[in-house]
Every structure is written in C-alpha cells, then in structure tokens.
Amino acid sequence: MAKIISINISPKKGMRKKSVDSAVLKDNYGLENDAHASEKWHRQVSLLGTESIKKIQDKGVDVGPGDFAENITTEGVTLYTLPIGTKMTIGQDIELEVSQIGKLCHARCAIYEQAGDCVMPREGIFVKVIKGGTINTGDEIIIRN
C-alpha cells in the first residue's frame, strides 16, 4: 500500500520545510501555507519517496523526510516511474495529477555537497491539485489510470 509518511511546508522559499501532521490541499493551488503553492504554474506540490531518500542515506548522509524540500514524502510507490498525466487519489477523494518528473537543480544543495548526489532532481515528482481537501500523515495513496 502506498501512503503518506510526512507532510512538509515552509512559509518562505529557501527555508527548511517543517513537518506537520495534516495540511490542506487547495484546488489548483497546492498546500495551504507553503511558499511553493501557486495557481500560476504546474509544480504546485512536490513528492519524494522514502525509497529515494534511502539511496542518499546509504551513502552515509543523515537525511530524512522533508530534507529534500518535498511537500509530501511517500512510501510504497516508485514515483518517478509514473507518467505525466497519471492521476492519484489521497484519502477519501483528493485528486492530484502528475505534471513533472524531476527538476533542474540550479545550484548544488547541501545534500549534494555531502553525498556527491541528490535524488530530488531525478526522482522527485510534481503534481497539480485537481480536487483538494485535508491530507494526513498515514493517508493511503491510490494510483489511477
């Protein structure tokens, strides 16, 4: 079963994200109170799997959920293999659509400096919020299509 391990937000870009137990996803916007949310672009919410984080942990770097600035940390689904346009449901009826796989990393982050690698540019994904609602740590994620 795929599920949410951590929900992470920050009020300003460039700040470390803080883990919260629950958060509100707003239609065509993103996570309420997160600096990266916007109706003006397709990268409204970022996701990264614990499976990807483990690759950096295995290199001896002490990292965990939220350290890659992802909004939602997942477990049980290989996110970066999902095609753009894939829909997913979280909880009862929250609907997200995959809009981008990976991203260009403009500057080497602290994780890259420590490990010589960072998985977010390759394995993180971005989604648009089709139908919002409240998400909670532990909520099930169902991949559709």
Sequence and secondary structure as in RCSB ss.txt:
>XXXX:A:sequence
MAKIISINISPKKGMRKKSVDSAVLKDNYGLENDAHASEKWHRQVSLLGTESIKKIQDKGVDVGPGDFAENITTE
GVTLYTLPIGTKMTIGQDIELEVSQIGKLCHARCAIYEQAGDCVMPREGIFVKVIKGGTINTGDEIIIRN
>XXXX:A:secstr
 EEEEEEEE SSTTS  EEESEEEEETTTEETT TT  TTSS  EEEEEHHHHHHHHTTT    TTTT  SEEEE
SS GGGS TT EEEETTTEEEEEEEES   SS  HHHHHHS  SHHHH EEEEEEE EEEETT EEEEE 
